[in-house]
Amino acid sequence: MKIKDVMTASPTFLKSSATIQEAAQKMAELDCGFLPVGEGDKLIGTVTDRDIATRAVAKGLAPTTKVADVMTKKVLYCTETDTTEEIAQNMAENEVRRLIVLNDRSAKKLVGIVSLCDIVNANNTKADTAATLIKGVSTPSNTNKSKKTKAA
């Protein structure tokens, strides 16, 4: 199965000038914990609910702090034509629960987001693929990073 068959298409794109309060409000509105961040039409990072909690709230930063100050700048991604099995393995190796989905490796247009749940809940996902993914993202290990998933 291809990622395009299980991803969330047309994700909300947050401007880097948005505040962390605006990001949190958007996450609450969309019932999500992950947003792509950009300037113009260029993807420059991602922000998660965990980024806001650990990089802003825990340090006493104001709700008016810019997303650009707390976002994750290294963007891991896959393409919409990658298979769920390939991406499940890469997500497990990189210990990430979500990936940006691009249309292809040359145009790099943001077309979606794929999450652990998207892959695990897909009708055709094999039990061993789901188990590998869940184990990989749930078991902390800073020494087992893959270089297969590209950074944008």
Buried (B, 14 or more C-beta within 10 A) or exposed (E): BBBBEBBBEEBEEBBBEBBBBBBBEBBEEEEBBBBBBBEEEEBBBBBBBEBBBEBBBEEEBEBEBBBBEBBBEEBBBBBBEBBBBBBBBBBBBBBBBBBBBBBEEEEBEBBBBBBBEBBBEBEEBEEEBBEBBBEBBEEEEEEEEBEEBBEB
